[in-house]
Amino acid sequence: MVRQVVVIGITGSSASGKSTLARRLATALGSPVIPLTMDLFFRPDIEPAEWELPSALNTDTYLAALA
């Protein structure tokens, strides 16, 4: 049996409801997967004022989690 996998990306500023939307979409679509939030991939040396910058994220770790 071949299973189709769909990846949905949601973007927006901090505290705009991205994680809430992702959880609701997963529930509505009957997804067996828990949404993967970018909050888990902030570099530890980043100050809160820099959280909106792409450089704040450890993209290598994020991409490895998607593999």
N, C-alpha and C positions, 0 to 999 in steps of 0.2 A: 504494500500500500504506500503510495507516494503522498506525502503531506506537504501542503503549501505553507510556506512561512512568509509572513508579511512583517516588515519593520516599519513602524510609524514614528517619525521624529516630530517632537513638539518643541517649539522654541518660544522664548519670551523672557521678560525681565524677572528678577527675583520677586518672589511672593506674588506672582501673577496668576497662580492656579494651575501650573503645568502638571505637577504631580497629582493633583486632584483629578484633572482631566484624564491623565494617563490611567489612573486606577479605575475611573468610571468607564473609559473605553474598554479596558481589559475585561471588566465585568460584563459590559453590554455585548462584547464580542465572544464571550465565553472562553477567553484566553487562559491557558494553563500557566502562563508565565507572569511573574510579578514584574511590573515596570522597573526599569533600570534608571535610577535618577542620577544626574550628573553630580549631585551633592557628594556622592561617594568617591569622587575622583578629583577633588580639590587638592592641589599640592599643599603639603603641610607648612611650607614656608611663606604662604601667601596671607597677607593681611586682609581683613574684611573689606576694606575700601577697594581692593583689587579684584573682588569676586566676580565682577561683571566682565573682566578682561579674558579673552581666550587663553592667554598665557597662564591664567590661574589654574587651568586644568591639566592633569597628567593624562594627556591623550594616549600615550603608549599603553598605560594600564587600562584605559577605557576600551581601546581597540582590542586588547587581549581578552577582555571580558566578553566582547561581542563574538569572538571567534568560536 
